[in-house]
Amino acid sequence: MVDWMTQAPTKICIYPGCDRPAVPPHPLGGPQPSFCELEEHNALSAHLERRRLEREPQRTEPNEEDE
Ligand SMILES: [Zn+2]
């Protein structure tokens, strides 16, 4: 039987819209990062993306007048 139950639950990247698993914590200790292994997913880019999403209301219907 695999004892995967003893491992911590998988943390998910907190970047808006990203559902990739966060990178595992460093074996030598320290807190687990909140982001996946993508370089562009970090605290700064996530902050900017959230601001962008706030300014840009989500549309449920396609809008082709953006350009
Ligand atoms: Zn991510």
N, CA, C, O and the ligand as a Tripos MOL2 file, in Angstrom:
@<TRIPOS>MOLECULE
protein
  269   267    68     0     0
PROTEIN
NO_CHARGES

@<TRIPOS>ATOM
      1 N           0.8420   -1.2100    0.0000 N.3       1 MET1
      2 CA          0.0000    0.0000    0.0000 C.3       1 MET1
      3 C           0.8680    1.2480    0.0000 C.2       1 MET1
      4 O           1.8320    1.3510    0.7600 O.2       1 MET1
      5 N           0.5280    2.1590   -0.8290 N.am      2 VAL2
      6 CA          1.3210    3.3860   -0.9010 C.3       2 VAL2
      7 C           0.8980    4.3490    0.1960 C.2       2 VAL2
      8 O          -0.2910    4.5700    0.4290 O.2       2 VAL2
      9 N           1.8820    4.9090    0.8580 N.am      3 ASP3
     10 CA          1.5380    5.7870    1.9840 C.3       3 ASP3
     11 C           1.4960    7.2470    1.5650 C.2       3 ASP3
     12 O           2.0300    8.1230    2.2460 O.2       3 ASP3
     13 N           0.8460    7.4950    0.4190 N.am      4 TRP4
     14 CA          0.7460    8.8860   -0.0430 C.3       4 TRP4
     15 C          -0.1250    9.7180    0.8900 C.2       4 TRP4
     16 O          -0.1040   10.9480    0.8360 O.2       4 TRP4
     17 N          -0.8810    9.0540    1.7330 N.am      5 MET5
     18 CA         -1.7420    9.7950    2.6540 C.3       5 MET5
     19 C          -0.9190   10.6010    3.6600 C.2       5 MET5
     20 O          -1.4080   11.5720    4.2370 O.2       5 MET5
     21 N           0.3390   10.1870    3.8640 N.am      6 THR6
     22 CA          1.1620   10.8890    4.8400 C.3       6 THR6
     23 C           1.7090   12.1910    4.2850 C.2       6 THR6
     24 O           2.2160   13.0300    5.0310 O.2       6 THR6
     25 N           1.6050   12.3560    2.9710 N.am      7 GLN7
     26 CA          2.1190   13.5950    2.3800 C.3       7 GLN7
     27 C           1.1140   14.7280    2.5490 C.2       7 GLN7
     28 O          -0.0890   14.5080    2.6840 O.2       7 GLN7
     29 N           1.6390   15.9260    2.5370 N.am      8 ALA8
     30 CA          0.7520   17.0850    2.6580 C.3       8 ALA8
     31 C          -0.1360   17.1660    1.4210 C.2       8 ALA8
     32 O           0.2670   16.7590    0.3320 O.2       8 ALA8
     33 N          -1.3320   17.6890    1.5930 N.am      9 PRO9
     34 CA         -2.2180   17.8240    0.4420 C.3       9 PRO9
     35 C          -1.5900   18.7360   -0.6060 C.2       9 PRO9
     36 O          -0.8820   19.6900   -0.2840 O.2       9 PRO9
     37 N          -1.8630   18.4210   -1.8450 N.am     10 THR10
     38 CA         -1.2740   19.1900   -2.9230 C.3      10 THR10
     39 C          -1.7550   20.6360   -2.8910 C.2      10 THR10
     40 O          -2.9530   20.9160   -2.8420 O.2      10 THR10
     41 N          -0.7950   21.5320   -2.9200 N.am     11 LYS11
     42 CA         -1.1250   22.9510   -2.9340 C.3      11 LYS11
     43 C          -1.2700   23.3780   -4.3860 C.2      11 LYS11
     44 O          -0.5270   22.9220   -5.2550 O.2      11 LYS11
     45 N          -2.2310   24.2540   -4.6420 N.am     12 ILE12
     46 CA         -2.4660   24.7010   -6.0060 C.3      12 ILE12
     47 C          -1.9460   26.1220   -6.1810 C.2      12 ILE12
     48 O          -2.0780   26.9610   -5.2900 O.2      12 ILE12
     49 N          -1.3580   26.3740   -7.3380 N.am     13 CYS13
     50 CA         -0.8470   27.6970   -7.6690 C.3      13 CYS13
     51 C          -1.9410   28.7450   -7.4780 C.2      13 CYS13
     52 O          -3.0750   28.5460   -7.9140 O.2      13 CYS13
     53 N          -1.6030   29.8600   -6.8260 N.am     14 ILE14
     54 CA         -2.6150   30.8770   -6.5310 C.3      14 ILE14
     55 C          -2.7050   31.9250   -7.6330 C.2      14 ILE14
     56 O          -3.4390   32.9040   -7.5000 O.2      14 ILE14
     57 N          -1.9580   31.7240   -8.7260 N.am     15 TYR15
     58 CA         -2.0660   32.6520   -9.8380 C.3      15 TYR15
     59 C          -3.4880   32.5740  -10.3960 C.2      15 TYR15
     60 O          -4.0170   31.4790  -10.5860 O.2      15 TYR15
     61 N          -4.1200   33.7450  -10.6650 N.am     16 PRO16
     62 CA         -5.5030   33.7340  -11.1600 C.3      16 PRO16
     63 C          -5.6610   32.8520  -12.3970 C.2      16 PRO16
     64 O          -4.9510   33.0220  -13.3880 O.2      16 PRO16
     65 N          -6.5820   31.9250  -12.3280 N.am     17 GLY17
     66 CA         -6.8760   31.0690  -13.4690 C.3      17 GLY17
     67 C          -5.9460   29.8830  -13.6140 C.2      17 GLY17
     68 O          -6.1380   29.0530  -14.5030 O.2      17 GLY17
     69 N          -4.9510   29.7890  -12.7660 N.am     18 CYS18
     70 CA         -4.0070   28.6860  -12.8640 C.3      18 CYS18
     71 C          -4.4030   27.5990  -11.8680 C.2      18 CYS18
     72 O          -4.6490   27.8800  -10.6950 O.2      18 CYS18
     73 N          -4.4640   26.3670  -12.3420 N.am     19 ASP19
     74 CA         -4.8060   25.2820  -11.4120 C.3      19 ASP19
     75 C          -3.7200   24.2280  -11.3870 C.2      19 ASP19
     76 O          -3.9680   23.0650  -11.0680 O.2      19 ASP19
     77 N          -2.5050   24.6530  -11.7290 N.am     20 ARG20
     78 CA         -1.3780   23.7240  -11.6650 C.3      20 ARG20
     79 C          -0.9490   23.5500  -10.2130 C.2      20 ARG20
     80 O          -1.1230   24.4620   -9.4050 O.2      20 ARG20
     81 N          -0.4020   22.4130   -9.8800 N.am     21 PRO21
     82 CA          0.0800   22.2220   -8.5090 C.3      21 PRO21
     83 C           1.2760   23.1230   -8.2260 C.2      21 PRO21
     84 O           2.1380   23.3210   -9.0820 O.2      21 PRO21
     85 N           1.3130   23.6590   -7.0270 N.am     22 ALA22
     86 CA          2.4490   24.4900   -6.6410 C.3      22 ALA22
     87 C           3.6970   23.6130   -6.5270 C.2      22 ALA22
     88 O           3.6130   22.4050   -6.3070 O.2      22 ALA22
     89 N           4.8390   24.2490   -6.6810 N.am     23 VAL23
     90 CA          6.0840   23.4920   -6.5700 C.3      23 VAL23
     91 C           6.2130   22.9530   -5.1480 C.2      23 VAL23
     92 O           5.7830   23.6110   -4.2000 O.2      23 VAL23
     93 N           6.7900   21.7840   -4.9890 N.am     24 PRO24
     94 CA          6.9190   21.2030   -3.6480 C.3      24 PRO24
     95 C           7.8580   22.0230   -2.7820 C.2      24 PRO24
     96 O           8.7310   22.7210   -3.2970 O.2      24 PRO24
     97 N           7.6860   21.9450   -1.4800 N.am     25 PRO25
     98 CA          8.5710   22.6950   -0.5870 C.3      25 PRO25
     99 C          10.0010   22.2010   -0.7060 C.2      25 PRO25
    100 O          10.2490   21.0480   -1.0590 O.2      25 PRO25
    101 N          10.9220   23.0760   -0.4120 N.am     26 HIS26
    102 CA         12.3270   22.7190   -0.4830 C.3      26 HIS26
    103 C          12.6390   21.6140    0.5270 C.2      26 HIS26
    104 O          12.2050   21.6780    1.6770 O.2      26 HIS26
    105 N          13.3900   20.6040    0.0930 N.am     27 PRO27
    106 CA         13.6920   19.4750    1.0010 C.3      27 PRO27
    107 C          14.4330   19.9040    2.2530 C.2      27 PRO27
    108 O          14.3560   19.2320    3.2820 O.2      27 PRO27
    109 N          15.1420   21.0050    2.1770 N.am     28 LEU28
    110 CA         15.8960   21.4560    3.3550 C.3      28 LEU28
    111 C          15.0610   22.3500    4.2590 C.2      28 LEU28
    112 O          15.5590   22.8840    5.2500 O.2      28 LEU28
    113 N          13.8020   22.5060    3.9150 N.am     29 GLY29
    114 CA         12.9320   23.3050    4.7760 C.3      29 GLY29
    115 C          12.4720   24.5830    4.1130 C.2      29 GLY29
    116 O          12.8060   24.8680    2.9630 O.2      29 GLY29
    117 N          11.7100   25.3330    4.8490 N.am     30 GLY30
    118 CA         11.1510   26.5660    4.3090 C.3      30 GLY30
    119 C           9.7270   26.3430    3.8690 C.2      30 GLY30
    120 O           9.3090   25.2130    3.6150 O.2      30 GLY30
    121 N           8.9850   27.4300    3.7790 N.am     31 PRO31
    122 CA          7.5870   27.3210    3.3820 C.3      31 PRO31
    123 C           7.4460   26.9110    1.9270 C.2      31 PRO31
    124 O           8.2970   27.2190    1.0920 O.2      31 PRO31
    125 N           6.3520   26.2100    1.6370 N.am     32 GLN32
    126 CA          6.1100   25.8250    0.2470 C.3      32 GLN32
    127 C           5.6910   27.0470   -0.5530 C.2      32 GLN32
    128 O           4.8550   27.8320   -0.1050 O.2      32 GLN32
    129 N           6.2680   27.2070   -1.7290 N.am     33 PRO33
    130 CA          5.8610   28.3160   -2.5910 C.3      33 PRO33
    131 C           4.3760   28.2100   -2.9230 C.2      33 PRO33
    132 O           3.8030   27.1210   -2.9140 O.2      33 PRO33
    133 N           3.7670   29.3440   -3.2140 N.am     34 SER34
    134 CA          2.3400   29.3460   -3.5140 C.3      34 SER34
    135 C           2.0790   29.2710   -5.0040 C.2      34 SER34
    136 O           0.9330   29.3450   -5.4470 O.2      34 SER34
    137 N           3.1540   29.1240   -5.7800 N.am     35 PHE35
    138 CA          2.9940   29.1440   -7.2260 C.3      35 PHE35
    139 C           3.5750   27.8900   -7.8650 C.2      35 PHE35
    140 O           4.4000   27.1940   -7.2740 O.2      35 PHE35
    141 N           3.1230   27.6190   -9.0900 N.am     36 CYS36
    142 CA          3.6340   26.4690   -9.8110 C.3      36 CYS36
    143 C           5.0190   26.7960  -10.3670 C.2      36 CYS36
    144 O           5.5850   27.8490  -10.0730 O.2      36 CYS36
    145 N           5.5520   25.8880  -11.1660 N.am     37 GLU37
    146 CA          6.9260   26.0590  -11.6200 C.3      37 GLU37
    147 C           7.0710   27.0520  -12.7680 C.2      37 GLU37
    148 O           8.1880   27.3270  -13.2060 O.2      37 GLU37
    149 N           5.9630   27.5920  -13.2580 N.am     38 LEU38
    150 CA          6.0580   28.5700  -14.3410 C.3      38 LEU38
    151 C           6.7410   29.8400  -13.8420 C.2      38 LEU38
    152 O           6.3890   30.3820  -12.7950 O.2      38 LEU38
    153 N           7.7170   30.3000  -14.6060 N.am     39 GLU39
    154 CA          8.4760   31.4650  -14.1630 C.3      39 GLU39
    155 C           7.6110   32.7090  -14.0510 C.2      39 GLU39
    156 O           7.8130   33.5460  -13.1710 O.2      39 GLU39
    157 N           6.6240   32.8220  -14.9740 N.am     40 GLU40
    158 CA          5.8070   34.0350  -14.9570 C.3      40 GLU40
    159 C           4.7580   34.0380  -13.8580 C.2      40 GLU40
    160 O           4.0390   35.0220  -13.6830 O.2      40 GLU40
    161 N           4.6690   32.9480  -13.1250 N.am     41 HIS41
    162 CA          3.7180   32.9060  -12.0250 C.3      41 HIS41
    163 C           4.4500   33.1910  -10.7230 C.2      41 HIS41
    164 O           5.0800   32.3090  -10.1390 O.2      41 HIS41
    165 N           4.3560   34.4280  -10.2850 N.am     42 ASN42
    166 CA          4.9730   34.8060   -9.0210 C.3      42 ASN42
    167 C           4.0910   35.8690   -8.3640 C.2      42 ASN42
    168 O           3.0680   36.2680   -8.9210 O.2      42 ASN42
    169 N           4.4890   36.3170   -7.1920 N.am     43 ALA43
    170 CA          3.6470   37.2340   -6.4270 C.3      43 ALA43
    171 C           3.3320   38.4990   -7.2280 C.2      43 ALA43
    172 O           2.2020   38.9870   -7.2130 O.2      43 ALA43
    173 N           4.3380   39.0210   -7.9220 N.am     44 LEU44
    174 CA          4.1320   40.2610   -8.6570 C.3      44 LEU44
    175 C           3.1860   40.0730   -9.8380 C.2      44 LEU44
    176 O           2.2400   40.8420  -10.0070 O.2      44 LEU44
    177 N           3.4390   39.0560  -10.6540 N.am     45 SER45
    178 CA          2.6010   38.8490  -11.8290 C.3      45 SER45
    179 C           1.1790   38.4800  -11.4220 C.2      45 SER45
    180 O           0.2240   38.8720  -12.0930 O.2      45 SER45
    181 N           1.0270   37.7370  -10.3380 N.am     46 ALA46
    182 CA         -0.3180   37.3790   -9.8700 C.3      46 ALA46
    183 C          -1.0590   38.6300   -9.4190 C.2      46 ALA46
    184 O          -2.2540   38.7850   -9.6710 O.2      46 ALA46
    185 N          -0.3350   39.5180   -8.7500 N.am     47 HIS47
    186 CA         -0.9400   40.7740   -8.2970 C.3      47 HIS47
    187 C          -1.3950   41.6040   -9.4940 C.2      47 HIS47
    188 O          -2.5050   42.1370   -9.4970 O.2      47 HIS47
    189 N          -0.5490   41.7120  -10.4980 N.am     48 LEU48
    190 CA         -0.8880   42.4860  -11.6920 C.3      48 LEU48
    191 C          -2.0620   41.8480  -12.4300 C.2      48 LEU48
    192 O          -2.9440   42.5500  -12.9240 O.2      48 LEU48
    193 N          -2.0710   40.5270  -12.5010 N.am     49 GLU49
    194 CA         -3.1350   39.8310  -13.2060 C.3      49 GLU49
    195 C          -4.4660   40.0410  -12.4920 C.2      49 GLU49
    196 O          -5.4950   40.2410  -13.1380 O.2      49 GLU49
    197 N          -4.4460   39.9960  -11.1520 N.am     50 ARG50
    198 CA         -5.6860   40.2250  -10.4020 C.3      50 ARG50
    199 C          -6.2040   41.6290  -10.6560 C.2      50 ARG50
    200 O          -7.4060   41.8300  -10.8270 O.2      50 ARG50
    201 N          -5.3010   42.6040  -10.6820 N.am     51 ARG51
    202 CA         -5.7270   43.9840  -10.9600 C.3      51 ARG51
    203 C          -6.3070   44.0810  -12.3500 C.2      51 ARG51
    204 O          -7.3160   44.7540  -12.5650 O.2      51 ARG51
    205 N          -5.6600   43.3990  -13.3150 N.am     52 ARG52
    206 CA         -6.1500   43.4340  -14.6870 C.3      52 ARG52
    207 C          -7.5490   42.8230  -14.7650 C.2      52 ARG52
    208 O          -8.4210   43.3480  -15.4570 O.2      52 ARG52
    209 N          -7.7560   41.7290  -14.0630 N.am     53 LEU53
    210 CA         -9.0560   41.0670  -14.0900 C.3      53 LEU53
    211 C         -10.1210   41.9310  -13.4160 C.2      53 LEU53
    212 O         -11.2880   41.9000  -13.8070 O.2      53 LEU53
    213 N          -9.7210   42.6980  -12.4060 N.am     54 GLU54
    214 CA        -10.6800   43.5660  -11.7260 C.3      54 GLU54
    215 C         -11.1150   44.7090  -12.6320 C.2      54 GLU54
    216 O         -12.2850   45.0890  -12.6560 O.2      54 GLU54
    217 N         -10.1600   45.2480  -13.3710 N.am     55 ARG55
    218 CA        -10.4860   46.3570  -14.2630 C.3      55 ARG55
    219 C         -11.3120   45.8970  -15.4470 C.2      55 ARG55
    220 O         -12.1180   46.6520  -15.9930 O.2      55 ARG55
    221 N         -11.1020   44.6560  -15.8360 N.am     56 GLU56
    222 CA        -11.7510   44.1230  -17.0220 C.3      56 GLU56
    223 C         -12.9160   43.2330  -16.6070 C.2      56 GLU56
    224 O         -12.7100   42.0740  -16.2490 O.2      56 GLU56
    225 N         -14.1390   43.7610  -16.6510 N.am     57 PRO57
    226 CA        -15.2800   42.9370  -16.2350 C.3      57 PRO57
    227 C         -15.4060   41.6940  -17.0980 C.2      57 PRO57
    228 O         -15.2040   41.7340  -18.3110 O.2      57 PRO57
    229 N         -15.7370   40.6120  -16.4600 N.am     58 GLN58
    230 CA        -15.8420   39.3600  -17.1980 C.3      58 GLN58
    231 C         -17.1120   39.3550  -18.0290 C.2      58 GLN58
    232 O         -18.1970   39.6970  -17.5580 O.2      58 GLN58
    233 N         -16.9450   38.9670  -19.2480 N.am     59 ARG59
    234 CA        -18.0980   38.9030  -20.1410 C.3      59 ARG59
    235 C         -18.4860   37.4480  -20.3390 C.2      59 ARG59
    236 O         -17.6340   36.5670  -20.4600 O.2      59 ARG59
    237 N         -19.7760   37.2200  -20.3670 N.am     60 THR60
    238 CA        -20.2370   35.8530  -20.5700 C.3      60 THR60
    239 C         -20.5200   35.5970  -22.0340 C.2      60 THR60
    240 O         -20.6040   34.4480  -22.4680 O.2      60 THR60
    241 N         -20.6680   36.6780  -22.8000 N.am     61 GLU61
    242 CA        -20.9250   36.4860  -24.2180 C.3      61 GLU61
    243 C         -19.7370   37.0230  -25.0220 C.2      61 GLU61
    244 O         -19.0790   37.9720  -24.5950 O.2      61 GLU61
    245 N         -19.4700   36.4430  -26.1410 N.am     62 PRO62
    246 CA        -18.3230   36.8800  -26.9510 C.3      62 PRO62
    247 C         -18.4770   38.3180  -27.4230 C.2      62 PRO62
    248 O         -19.5660   38.7620  -27.7900 O.2      62 PRO62
    249 N         -17.3920   39.0090  -27.4040 N.am     63 ASN63
    250 CA        -17.4160   40.4040  -27.8530 C.3      63 ASN63
    251 C         -16.2650   40.5960  -28.8340 C.2      63 ASN63
    252 O         -15.0920   40.4930  -28.4750 O.2      63 ASN63
    253 N         -16.6230   40.8700  -30.0490 N.am     64 GLU64
    254 CA        -15.6090   40.9410  -31.0890 C.3      64 GLU64
    255 C         -15.2220   42.3770  -31.4110 C.2      64 GLU64
    256 O         -14.5990   42.6510  -32.4370 O.2      64 GLU64
    257 N         -15.5950   43.2820  -30.5290 N.am     65 GLU65
    258 CA        -15.2860   44.6900  -30.7790 C.3      65 GLU65
    259 C         -14.0660   45.1480  -29.9900 C.2      65 GLU65
    260 O         -13.8400   46.3440  -29.8030 O.2      65 GLU65
    261 N         -13.2950   44.1880  -29.5380 N.am     66 ASP66
    262 CA        -12.1560   44.5470  -28.6990 C.3      66 ASP66
    263 C         -11.0270   45.1950  -29.4710 C.2      66 ASP66
    264 O         -10.2420   45.9510  -28.8990 O.2      66 ASP66
    265 N         -10.9310   44.9170  -30.7500 N.am     67 GLU67
    266 CA         -9.7490   45.4160  -31.4620 C.3      67 GLU67
    267 C         -10.0440   46.6650  -32.2490 C.2      67 GLU67
    268 O          -9.1540   47.2080  -32.9030 O.2      67 GLU67
    269 ZN          0.6850   28.8240  -11.9560 Zn       68 ZN68
@<TRIPOS>BOND
     1     1     2 1
     2     2     3 1
     3     3     4 2
     4     3     5 am
     5     5     6 1
     6     6     7 1
     7     7     8 2
     8     7     9 am
     9     9    10 1
    10    10    11 1
    11    11    12 2
    12    11    13 am
    13    13    14 1
    14    14    15 1
    15    15    16 2
    16    15    17 am
    17    17    18 1
    18    18    19 1
    19    19    20 2
    20    19    21 am
    21    21    22 1
    22    22    23 1
    23    23    24 2
    24    23    25 am
    25    25    26 1
    26    26    27 1
    27    27    28 2
    28    27    29 am
    29    29    30 1
    30    30    31 1
    31    31    32 2
    32    31    33 am
    33    33    34 1
    34    34    35 1
    35    35    36 2
    36    35    37 am
    37    37    38 1
    38    38    39 1
    39    39    40 2
    40    39    41 am
    41    41    42 1
    42    42    43 1
    43    43    44 2
    44    43    45 am
    45    45    46 1
    46    46    47 1
    47    47    48 2
    48    47    49 am
    49    49    50 1
    50    50    51 1
    51    51    52 2
    52    51    53 am
    53    53    54 1
    54    54    55 1
    55    55    56 2
    56    55    57 am
    57    57    58 1
    58    58    59 1
    59    59    60 2
    60    59    61 am
    61    61    62 1
    62    62    63 1
    63    63    64 2
    64    63    65 am
    65    65    66 1
    66    66    67 1
    67    67    68 2
    68    67    69 am
    69    69    70 1
    70    70    71 1
    71    71    72 2
    72    71    73 am
    73    73    74 1
    74    74    75 1
    75    75    76 2
    76    75    77 am
    77    77    78 1
    78    78    79 1
    79    79    80 2
    80    79    81 am
    81    81    82 1
    82    82    83 1
    83    83    84 2
    84    83    85 am
    85    85    86 1
    86    86    87 1
    87    87    88 2
    88    87    89 am
    89    89    90 1
    90    90    91 1
    91    91    92 2
    92    91    93 am
    93    93    94 1
    94    94    95 1
    95    95    96 2
    96    95    97 am
    97    97    98 1
    98    98    99 1
    99    99   100 2
   100    99   101 am
   101   101   102 1
   102   102   103 1
   103   103   104 2
   104   103   105 am
   105   105   106 1
   106   106   107 1
   107   107   108 2
   108   107   109 am
   109   109   110 1
   110   110   111 1
   111   111   112 2
   112   111   113 am
   113   113   114 1
   114   114   115 1
   115   115   116 2
   116   115   117 am
   117   117   118 1
   118   118   119 1
   119   119   120 2
   120   119   121 am
   121   121   122 1
   122   122   123 1
   123   123   124 2
   124   123   125 am
   125   125   126 1
   126   126   127 1
   127   127   128 2
   128   127   129 am
   129   129   130 1
   130   130   131 1
   131   131   132 2
   132   131   133 am
   133   133   134 1
   134   134   135 1
   135   135   136 2
   136   135   137 am
   137   137   138 1
   138   138   139 1
   139   139   140 2
   140   139   141 am
   141   141   142 1
   142   142   143 1
   143   143   144 2
   144   143   145 am
   145   145   146 1
   146   146   147 1
   147   147   148 2
   148   147   149 am
   149   149   150 1
   150   150   151 1
   151   151   152 2
   152   151   153 am
   153   153   154 1
   154   154   155 1
   155   155   156 2
   156   155   157 am
   157   157   158 1
   158   158   159 1
   159   159   160 2
   160   159   161 am
   161   161   162 1
   162   162   163 1
   163   163   164 2
   164   163   165 am
   165   165   166 1
   166   166   167 1
   167   167   168 2
   168   167   169 am
   169   169   170 1
   170   170   171 1
   171   171   172 2
   172   171   173 am
   173   173   174 1
   174   174   175 1
   175   175   176 2
   176   175   177 am
   177   177   178 1
   178   178   179 1
   179   179   180 2
   180   179   181 am
   181   181   182 1
   182   182   183 1
   183   183   184 2
   184   183   185 am
   185   185   186 1
   186   186   187 1
   187   187   188 2
   188   187   189 am
   189   189   190 1
   190   190   191 1
   191   191   192 2
   192   191   193 am
   193   193   194 1
   194   194   195 1
   195   195   196 2
   196   195   197 am
   197   197   198 1
   198   198   199 1
   199   199   200 2
   200   199   201 am
   201   201   202 1
   202   202   203 1
   203   203   204 2
   204   203   205 am
   205   205   206 1
   206   206   207 1
   207   207   208 2
   208   207   209 am
   209   209   210 1
   210   210   211 1
   211   211   212 2
   212   211   213 am
   213   213   214 1
   214   214   215 1
   215   215   216 2
   216   215   217 am
   217   217   218 1
   218   218   219 1
   219   219   220 2
   220   219   221 am
   221   221   222 1
   222   222   223 1
   223   223   224 2
   224   223   225 am
   225   225   226 1
   226   226   227 1
   227   227   228 2
   228   227   229 am
   229   229   230 1
   230   230   231 1
   231   231   232 2
   232   231   233 am
   233   233   234 1
   234   234   235 1
   235   235   236 2
   236   235   237 am
   237   237   238 1
   238   238   239 1
   239   239   240 2
   240   239   241 am
   241   241   242 1
   242   242   243 1
   243   243   244 2
   244   243   245 am
   245   245   246 1
   246   246   247 1
   247   247   248 2
   248   247   249 am
   249   249   250 1
   250   250   251 1
   251   251   252 2
   252   251   253 am
   253   253   254 1
   254   254   255 1
   255   255   256 2
   256   255   257 am
   257   257   258 1
   258   258   259 1
   259   259   260 2
   260   259   261 am
   261   261   262 1
   262   262   263 1
   263   263   264 2
   264   263   265 am
   265   265   266 1
   266   266   267 1
   267   267   268 2
@<TRIPOS>SUBSTRUCTURE
     1 MET1         2 RESIDUE 1 A MET
     2 VAL2         6 RESIDUE 1 A VAL
     3 ASP3        10 RESIDUE 1 A ASP
     4 TRP4        14 RESIDUE 1 A TRP
     5 MET5        18 RESIDUE 1 A MET
     6 THR6        22 RESIDUE 1 A THR
     7 GLN7        26 RESIDUE 1 A GLN
     8 ALA8        30 RESIDUE 1 A ALA
     9 PRO9        34 RESIDUE 1 A PRO
    10 THR10       38 RESIDUE 1 A THR
    11 LYS11       42 RESIDUE 1 A LYS
    12 ILE12       46 RESIDUE 1 A ILE
    13 CYS13       50 RESIDUE 1 A CYS
    14 ILE14       54 RESIDUE 1 A ILE
    15 TYR15       58 RESIDUE 1 A TYR
    16 PRO16       62 RESIDUE 1 A PRO
    17 GLY17       66 RESIDUE 1 A GLY
    18 CYS18       70 RESIDUE 1 A CYS
    19 ASP19       74 RESIDUE 1 A ASP
    20 ARG20       78 RESIDUE 1 A ARG
    21 PRO21       82 RESIDUE 1 A PRO
    22 ALA22       86 RESIDUE 1 A ALA
    23 VAL23       90 RESIDUE 1 A VAL
    24 PRO24       94 RESIDUE 1 A PRO
    25 PRO25       98 RESIDUE 1 A PRO
    26 HIS26      102 RESIDUE 1 A HIS
    27 PRO27      106 RESIDUE 1 A PRO
    28 LEU28      110 RESIDUE 1 A LEU
    29 GLY29      114 RESIDUE 1 A GLY
    30 GLY30      118 RESIDUE 1 A GLY
    31 PRO31      122 RESIDUE 1 A PRO
    32 GLN32      126 RESIDUE 1 A GLN
    33 PRO33      130 RESIDUE 1 A PRO
    34 SER34      134 RESIDUE 1 A SER
    35 PHE35      138 RESIDUE 1 A PHE
    36 CYS36      142 RESIDUE 1 A CYS
    37 GLU37      146 RESIDUE 1 A GLU
    38 LEU38      150 RESIDUE 1 A LEU
    39 GLU39      154 RESIDUE 1 A GLU
    40 GLU40      158 RESIDUE 1 A GLU
    41 HIS41      162 RESIDUE 1 A HIS
    42 ASN42      166 RESIDUE 1 A ASN
    43 ALA43      170 RESIDUE 1 A ALA
    44 LEU44      174 RESIDUE 1 A LEU
    45 SER45      178 RESIDUE 1 A SER
    46 ALA46      182 RESIDUE 1 A ALA
    47 HIS47      186 RESIDUE 1 A HIS
    48 LEU48      190 RESIDUE 1 A LEU
    49 GLU49      194 RESIDUE 1 A GLU
    50 ARG50      198 RESIDUE 1 A ARG
    51 ARG51      202 RESIDUE 1 A ARG
    52 ARG52      206 RESIDUE 1 A ARG
    53 LEU53      210 RESIDUE 1 A LEU
    54 GLU54      214 RESIDUE 1 A GLU
    55 ARG55      218 RESIDUE 1 A ARG
    56 GLU56      222 RESIDUE 1 A GLU
    57 PRO57      226 RESIDUE 1 A PRO
    58 GLN58      230 RESIDUE 1 A GLN
    59 ARG59      234 RESIDUE 1 A ARG
    60 THR60      238 RESIDUE 1 A THR
    61 GLU61      242 RESIDUE 1 A GLU
    62 PRO62      246 RESIDUE 1 A PRO
    63 ASN63      250 RESIDUE 1 A ASN
    64 GLU64      254 RESIDUE 1 A GLU
    65 GLU65      258 RESIDUE 1 A GLU
    66 ASP66      262 RESIDUE 1 A ASP
    67 GLU67      266 RESIDUE 1 A GLU
    68 ZN68       269 GROUP 0 **** ****
